[in-house]
Amino acid sequence: MESAKKSMGAAGVFNAIVCLLSIVTFVLYVMNATRAYYVDLNPVIAALLVVAIAAEVIVLALGRGKEGYALAIVSDVLRVAVPCCLAVAGVMFISARVESLAQVFGSNLELGNVEAHEAATQAVAVIVISLVTWLFSVIAAFLGHGKSTK
């Protein structure tokens, strides 16, 4: 396991973490968007998260083999595309939940509604994990490939 981490380098480890966190974000988003309280799965948000996951998998695959100049450019573009997709998906999710979060946590309208409180709490968890995923993806985008090309 330790030799695999050494061969991946810091960039590979961060990219693997971003890939796993993106999958977790996607699963939590789908779980939240299909709850009885919301039922508003946005295909654009789901597509952006899937694109981010696919791009991260491609970056991981390109990072393991010998890279040529064109593959290095593709990898660099994808490493920048991942945080962009995650940021847009996160902002779209937050904008879809702002009103309901204010209604559930800031008023008495949903006071006795257990489903509303559970769904809102889960939405906050999705927001937090998506922010953490985005932060890790920005860090991973700025890390080098791990091997210097001379």
C-alpha positions as CSV (number, residue, x, y, z in Angstrom):
1,M,0.0,0.0,0.0
2,E,2.8,2.4,0.9
3,S,4.6,1.7,-2.4
4,A,1.5,2.4,-4.3
5,K,1.2,5.8,-2.6
6,K,4.8,6.6,-3.4
7,S,4.4,5.7,-7.1
8,M,1.2,7.9,-7.2
9,G,2.7,10.9,-5.6
10,A,0.8,13.6,-3.8
11,A,-1.1,14.6,-6.9
12,G,-2.3,11.0,-7.4
13,V,-3.4,10.6,-3.8
14,F,-5.3,13.9,-3.9
15,N,-6.9,12.9,-7.2
16,A,-8.0,9.6,-5.7
17,I,-9.4,11.3,-2.7
18,V,-11.3,13.8,-4.9
19,C,-12.7,10.8,-7.0
20,L,-14.0,9.1,-3.9
21,L,-15.4,12.3,-2.4
22,S,-17.1,13.1,-5.7
23,I,-18.8,9.7,-5.7
24,V,-19.9,10.2,-2.1
25,T,-21.2,13.7,-3.0
26,F,-23.1,12.2,-6.0
27,V,-24.7,9.4,-3.9
28,L,-25.7,11.8,-1.1
29,Y,-27.1,14.3,-3.6
30,V,-29.3,11.6,-5.2
31,M,-30.4,10.4,-1.8
32,N,-31.4,13.9,-0.8
33,A,-33.0,14.8,-4.0
34,T,-35.2,11.7,-4.0
35,R,-36.5,12.1,-0.4
36,A,-40.2,12.5,0.1
37,Y,-39.7,16.1,1.2
38,Y,-37.8,17.3,-1.8
39,V,-38.3,15.0,-4.8
40,D,-36.4,17.3,-7.2
41,L,-33.5,15.5,-8.8
42,N,-31.9,18.0,-11.1
43,P,-30.4,16.2,-14.1
44,V,-27.9,19.1,-14.7
45,I,-26.5,18.7,-11.2
46,A,-26.3,14.9,-11.6
47,A,-24.7,15.3,-15.0
48,L,-22.1,17.7,-13.6
49,L,-21.2,15.4,-10.8
50,V,-20.9,12.4,-13.2
51,V,-18.7,14.5,-15.6
52,A,-16.5,15.4,-12.6
53,I,-16.2,11.8,-11.6
54,A,-15.4,10.7,-15.1
55,A,-12.8,13.4,-15.6
56,E,-11.2,12.5,-12.3
57,V,-11.1,8.8,-13.3
58,I,-9.5,9.8,-16.6
59,V,-6.9,12.0,-14.8
60,L,-6.1,9.0,-12.5
61,A,-5.7,6.7,-15.6
62,L,-3.5,9.2,-17.4
63,G,-1.3,9.7,-14.4
64,R,-0.4,6.1,-14.2
65,G,1.0,5.6,-17.6
66,K,3.7,7.3,-19.7
67,E,2.3,10.7,-20.8
68,G,3.0,12.4,-24.0
69,Y,2.6,16.1,-24.5
70,A,-1.0,15.8,-25.8
71,L,-2.0,13.6,-22.9
72,A,-0.4,16.0,-20.4
73,I,-2.5,18.8,-21.8
74,V,-5.7,16.7,-21.6
75,S,-4.8,15.8,-18.0
76,D,-4.3,19.5,-17.1
77,V,-7.5,20.6,-18.7
78,L,-9.5,17.8,-16.9
79,R,-7.8,18.7,-13.6
80,V,-9.2,22.2,-14.0
81,A,-12.6,21.0,-15.3
82,V,-13.2,18.9,-12.2
83,P,-13.3,21.9,-9.7
84,C,-15.4,23.9,-12.2
85,C,-18.0,21.1,-12.5
86,L,-18.1,20.6,-8.7
87,A,-18.4,24.3,-8.0
88,V,-21.3,24.8,-10.5
89,A,-23.1,21.7,-9.1
90,G,-22.6,22.9,-5.6
91,V,-23.9,26.4,-6.3
92,M,-27.0,24.9,-8.1
93,F,-27.7,22.6,-5.2
94,I,-27.4,25.4,-2.6
95,S,-29.7,27.6,-4.7
96,A,-32.2,24.8,-4.8
97,R,-32.1,24.4,-1.0
98,V,-31.8,27.9,0.4
99,E,-35.5,28.6,0.7
100,S,-36.4,25.2,2.2
101,L,-33.5,25.4,4.7
102,A,-34.6,28.8,5.8
103,Q,-38.2,27.6,6.1
104,V,-37.3,24.4,8.0
105,F,-34.6,25.9,10.4
106,G,-35.7,29.5,10.6
107,S,-39.5,29.4,11.0
108,N,-42.3,27.6,12.7
109,L,-43.9,26.4,9.4
110,E,-42.2,23.0,9.5
111,L,-42.0,22.7,13.3
112,G,-43.5,19.2,13.7
113,N,-42.4,17.8,10.3
114,V,-39.8,15.2,11.1
115,E,-39.2,14.4,7.4
116,A,-38.5,18.1,6.6
117,H,-35.9,18.3,9.4
118,E,-34.2,15.1,8.4
119,A,-34.1,16.2,4.7
120,A,-32.8,19.6,5.6
121,T,-30.1,18.2,7.8
122,Q,-29.1,15.8,5.0
123,A,-29.0,18.8,2.6
124,V,-26.6,20.6,5.0
125,A,-24.5,17.4,5.0
126,V,-24.5,17.4,1.2
127,I,-23.5,21.0,1.1
128,V,-20.6,20.4,3.5
129,I,-19.3,17.4,1.7
130,S,-19.5,19.1,-1.7
131,L,-17.5,22.1,-0.3
132,V,-14.9,19.7,1.1
133,T,-14.8,17.9,-2.3
134,W,-14.4,21.2,-4.2
135,L,-11.6,22.3,-1.9
136,F,-9.7,19.0,-2.3
137,S,-10.3,19.3,-6.1
138,V,-8.8,22.8,-6.2
139,I,-5.7,21.6,-4.3
140,A,-5.4,18.5,-6.6
141,A,-5.6,20.8,-9.7
142,F,-2.6,22.8,-8.5
143,L,-0.5,19.8,-7.6
144,G,2.0,18.7,-10.2
145,H,2.1,15.3,-11.9
146,G,4.7,14.1,-9.5
147,K,7.3,13.5,-12.2
148,S,9.5,16.2,-13.6
149,T,9.7,16.2,-17.4
150,K,13.0,17.3,-18.8
